C-alpha cells in the first residue's frame, strides 16, 4: 500500500484542538499521525479535509448572520454581543472559508 503523502486537516472545536495522543481521525475520516495533520489552509493538501474546513467556516458565518437577523428583529441575544461583533464574525469566517478554497 502506498504511503499517504497528503497533509490532512485536524478537527477543532472553536479553534481548540481536541486530538490527543500520536494519531487523530481526520475530517475525511482517516486515522493519521498527528504530525501529518494541520489546521492551517496553507499546509493541508487533502481535498476532502479542505472541503470540510471550508464548510465549517461557512456554517460559522451563517450562524453569525442568523444572529444578526435576530438582532435586527429586536430579539435580545445577549447584552454582551453587539451588531459590530457579529458583523466581524461573519467577515472573519467568510475570509477563513475563502482560504480553504
N, C-alpha and C positions, 0 to 999 in steps of 0.2 A: 504494500500500500504506500502511495506517495505521501510525503510529508506535507502537511498543510502550510503553505507559505504565507497565507493571509494573516493579517493582524485583525483580530476580531474586536467587537465592541464589548464594553463591560456595563452591566446594568447598574444603575444607581437610583436611589430614591431622593429626590430633591437635591441632587449633587453629592449624596453620601454613598460611598462605595460599600455595598453590603456583602461583598465576597470575602470569605476568609479562607485561609489555607493556601495551598500551592496551585489549586485548579479552581476554575469557575465555569459555570454554564453561561454561554454567551447568548445574546439576544436572538441569534439564528438557531439556537438550540444545541449547539455543540459544547462539549466539555473540553476546555483548553487550559494549558498552563497560564496562570495569572499574568506572567510576564509577556505573553503573546496577545494580551488584550489591552485596550486603552479606552479612555473617554474622550480623546481628542480627535476631532474631524480630520486633522492633518495627518494622523497616524493610522487610523482604521482603514483597512483596504477591503474588508469583506462587504460585498454589495448588500447582502441581506441585513447585516448589522447596521450599515449606514442608513438603509431604508427605515429600519426600526427606530433609530435615533431621530431621524427626521420626523417621523410620525409622532413620536413622544413630544418633541418640541412644538409641533403644530397643535397637539392636544393641550399643552400648557398655554399656548397663545389663545386658543379657543376658549379655554376656561376663564382667562382674564377678560376676554371680550364679553363672555356671558355675564360676568360680574359687573362689567361696565354698563351693560344693558339694564341690569337690576338697579344700579345706582341711578341711571337716567330715569327709570320708572319710579324713583322715590323710595326704593327698598333700602333700608339701612343694613349693610352687611357687617360693618364694624366701624367704630369711631376712630380706629387706627389705620383704616385703609382709605386712601384718597383716590380720586379720579386720576390724578397725575401718577400715583403709584401703579395703578392698573394699566394706564397707557404705557408706562415704562416696561411693565411686564410683557405686554403684547409685543412691543418693539424688540425687546431682548430675545424672547423666544422665537419670534419670526426671523430675526437675524441668525440665531443659532440653527434654526431649521435650514436656512439657506446654506449654511456652512457644510451641511451634510449632503447636499446635492452634488 
